[in-house]
Amino acid sequence: MTTYSVLDIQVSAVNPDLAFSVIRDLVASRAKAYVCVAPVSTIVDARRDPQYRAVVNAAAMVTPDGAPVAWLGRWHGHKSVRRTYGPDLMLQVCAEGRAQGFRHFFYGASAPVCDRLEHNLRSRFPGIHIAGKIAPPYISKAAVLADAVIKEINAARPDVLWVGLGSPKQDLWMALNRAALDVPVMIGIGAAFDFIAGEKPQAPGWMRACALEWLFRLCCEPRRLWKRYLLGNTLFIFWLIKDAVFKRR
């Protein structure tokens, strides 16, 4: 797959339709793969942490989840790159995956959120196959799954395992558990569970189109997200300028 580099992260040169076709092919090949979505915060975290960077770069696909990440793809000459936003990608895979009979499994969030997520998806996409869901107890760091949980997921025979643990935890979790899980593709999907379940509000369409979703989320959860967006976005711009100057020299 064609990629472009953003602060040493190899981002896939995709748009939503191409990303779905990649996921469809991964399911068909029964590959034990994982997909990372990459907003600016993931790029910044991976730049800071070599271990996390290696995990992200080992993914079968790294989608340009953030608008600036997609803009950089087009600046690199990949004209077809478009923002491939995690929640929208999840909805597209659930919708178009029905024709292929995709079996979905959800891992993350709380039990009530998982229940509402399943209800909303079944209502929106009649005929969708939801093989199971697990709302795990909170853990501060990614960990290897217990044997009983591995058996439960494998017994459900999912084609797509959606992991909603937040970044970077969900990406590290997928890398740690990939070998033990008989799942063709795992997708770390961030806050998509909460958005689709209606647990948290999404930014209006005009704010997403103008790359202002970060501002909306910051206003909704300032105490939790101020470092991610205010410090993280500043670092992202600083490193881009620094790298550009260094390359010119």
C-alpha positions in Angstrom: 0.0 0.0 0.0 1.2 3.5 -0.8 2.2 5.5 2.3 3.5 8.9 3.1 5.5 10.0 6.1 4.2 12.4 8.7 6.8 12.9 11.5 8.2 9.4 10.9 4.7 7.7 10.9 3.9 5.9 7.7 0.3 7.0 6.9 -1.6 5.1 4.3 -2.6 7.1 1.2 -6.3 6.2 1.5 -9.8 7.7 1.4 -12.9 6.1 3.0 -13.8 4.0 0.0 -10.2 2.7 -0.4 -9.9 2.0 3.3 -13.0 -0.1 3.2 -11.6 -2.1 0.2 -8.4 -2.7 2.2 -10.4 -4.0 5.2 -12.6 -6.2 2.9 -9.4 -7.7 1.4 -7.9 -8.3 4.8 -11.1 -10.1 5.9 -11.0 -12.2 2.7 -7.4 -13.2 3.1 -8.0 -14.1 6.8 -4.9 -12.1 7.7 -4.3 -11.5 11.4 -3.9 -7.7 10.8 -4.7 -4.6 12.7 -5.6 -1.1 11.6 -4.7 2.2 13.4 -6.6 5.4 12.9 -4.2 8.4 13.1 -5.4 11.8 14.2 -2.8 14.4 15.1 -2.7 13.1 18.7 -1.6 9.6 17.5 1.1 11.1 15.3 2.4 13.2 18.3 2.3 10.3 20.7 4.1 8.0 18.2 6.8 10.7 17.5 7.5 10.9 21.3 7.6 7.1 21.9 9.7 4.8 19.7 7.9 1.7 20.9 4.5 3.1 20.1 5.8 4.4 16.7 7.0 0.8 15.8 3.5 -0.5 16.7 1.7 2.0 14.5 4.1 1.6 11.6 3.6 -2.2 11.8 -0.2 -1.8 11.2 -1.7 -3.1 7.9 -3.2 0.3 7.4 -2.8 3.7 9.2 -5.7 5.9 8.2 -5.5 9.7 8.1 -8.1 10.2 10.7 -7.3 13.9 11.3 -7.9 16.5 8.6 -4.3 17.9 8.9 -2.9 14.4 8.4 -5.0 14.1 5.2 -4.0 17.5 4.0 -0.3 16.5 4.3 -1.0 13.4 2.2 -2.3 15.6 -0.6 0.7 18.0 -0.1 2.9 14.9 -0.6 1.2 14.4 -4.0 -1.4 11.8 -3.1 -4.4 13.6 -4.6 -7.0 11.0 -3.7 -6.2 11.1 0.0 -9.2 12.2 2.1 -9.8 12.3 5.8 -10.8 8.8 6.9 -12.5 9.5 10.2 -12.8 6.5 12.5 -16.5 6.8 13.4 -17.5 7.2 9.7 -15.3 4.4 8.7 -16.9 2.1 11.3 -20.4 3.0 9.9 -19.2 2.4 6.4 -17.8 -1.0 7.2 -20.9 -2.0 9.1 -23.1 -0.8 6.2 -21.2 -2.2 3.2 -19.9 -5.2 5.1 -23.4 -6.7 5.2 -23.0 -7.7 1.5 -20.0 -9.8 2.5 -21.6 -11.1 5.7 -19.1 -9.5 8.0 -19.3 -10.6 11.6 -18.5 -7.8 14.1 -17.3 -8.0 17.6 -16.9 -5.0 20.0 -14.3 -4.7 22.7 -14.2 -1.6 24.9 -16.3 1.1 26.6 -18.9 0.2 29.3 -21.6 -2.4 29.2 -24.4 0.2 28.7 -22.5 1.9 25.9 -21.9 -1.4 24.2 -25.6 -2.2 24.5 -26.6 1.1 22.9 -24.0 0.7 20.3 -25.4 -2.7 19.3 -29.0 -1.4 19.3 -28.2 1.7 17.2 -26.2 -0.3 14.6 -28.9 -3.0 14.4 -31.5 -0.3 13.9 -29.5 1.6 11.3 -28.2 -1.4 9.4 -30.8 -4.3 9.3 -29.2 -7.6 8.8 -25.8 -6.7 10.3 -24.1 -9.6 12.0 -22.9 -8.7 15.6 -21.1 -11.7 16.9 -20.5 -10.4 20.4 -19.3 -7.7 22.6 -17.1 -7.3 25.8 -17.0 -4.2 28.0 -13.7 -4.9 29.9 -12.8 -3.6 33.3 -10.7 -0.4 33.1 -6.9 -0.9 32.8 -4.4 1.9 32.7 -2.1 0.1 30.2 -2.6 -2.4 27.4 -2.3 -6.0 28.6 -2.4 -9.5 27.3 -5.9 -11.0 27.4 -6.9 -13.7 29.8 -7.3 -17.1 28.2 -11.1 -17.1 28.9 -11.5 -13.8 27.0 -9.4 -15.1 24.1 -11.6 -18.2 23.9 -14.8 -16.1 24.0 -13.7 -13.9 21.1 -12.4 -16.7 19.0 -15.5 -18.8 19.6 -17.6 -15.9 18.2 -15.7 -16.1 14.9 -15.6 -12.4 14.2 -14.3 -11.0 10.9 -13.8 -7.5 12.3 -12.9 -6.8 16.0 -13.6 -3.2 16.8 -11.4 -2.0 19.7 -12.5 1.1 21.6 -9.9 1.6 24.3 -8.6 5.0 23.2 -5.1 5.7 21.8 -2.4 4.8 22.4 -3.8 1.9 24.5 -5.9 0.4 21.8 -3.1 0.2 19.3 -0.7 -1.4 21.8 -3.5 -3.8 22.9 -4.0 -4.9 19.3 -0.3 -5.6 18.8 0.0 -7.5 22.1 -3.0 -9.7 21.3 -2.9 -10.1 17.6 -1.2 -13.6 17.6 -3.7 -15.1 20.1 -6.9 -13.9 18.4 -8.2 -15.7 15.3 -9.6 -12.5 13.8 -8.7 -11.4 10.3 -8.6 -7.7 11.2 -8.8 -5.6 14.3 -9.5 -1.9 14.1 -8.7 0.6 16.9 -11.5 3.0 16.7 -11.1 5.5 19.6 -14.3 7.3 20.7 -16.4 5.8 17.9 -18.3 3.6 20.4 -19.3 6.6 22.5 -20.3 8.7 19.4 -22.4 6.0 17.7 -24.0 4.9 20.9 -25.0 8.5 21.6 -23.0 8.7 24.8 -21.0 11.7 23.7 -21.9 14.5 21.2 -20.1 14.7 17.9 -19.0 18.0 16.4 -21.3 19.5 13.8 -20.6 18.7 10.2 -19.3 22.2 9.4 -16.7 22.0 12.3 -15.5 18.6 11.1 -15.2 19.9 7.5 -13.2 22.9 8.8 -10.9 20.7 10.9 -12.3 22.2 14.1 -13.5 19.0 15.7 -10.6 19.2 18.2 -12.0 22.5 19.4 -15.5 21.1 19.9 -14.2 18.1 21.8 -11.9 20.3 23.9 -14.9 22.5 24.9 -16.9 19.3 25.8 -14.1 17.7 27.9 -11.5 20.5 28.7 -10.0 18.8 31.8 -9.4 15.5 30.1 -8.3 16.8 26.6 -6.5 20.1 27.1 -3.1 18.5 27.0 -3.9 16.4 23.9 -5.1 19.3 21.9 -3.4 22.4 23.1 0.0 21.0 23.8 -0.2 18.2 21.2 -1.3 20.4 18.3 1.4 22.9 19.2 4.0 20.1 19.1 2.7 18.8 15.8 3.1 22.2 14.1 6.5 22.8 15.7 7.9 19.4 14.6 6.5 19.8 11.1 8.3 23.2 10.8 11.5 21.8 12.4 11.6 18.8 10.0 11.0 21.0 7.0 13.8 23.3 8.0 16.1 20.4 8.7 15.4 18.7 5.3 16.1 22.0 3.5 19.5 22.3 5.2 
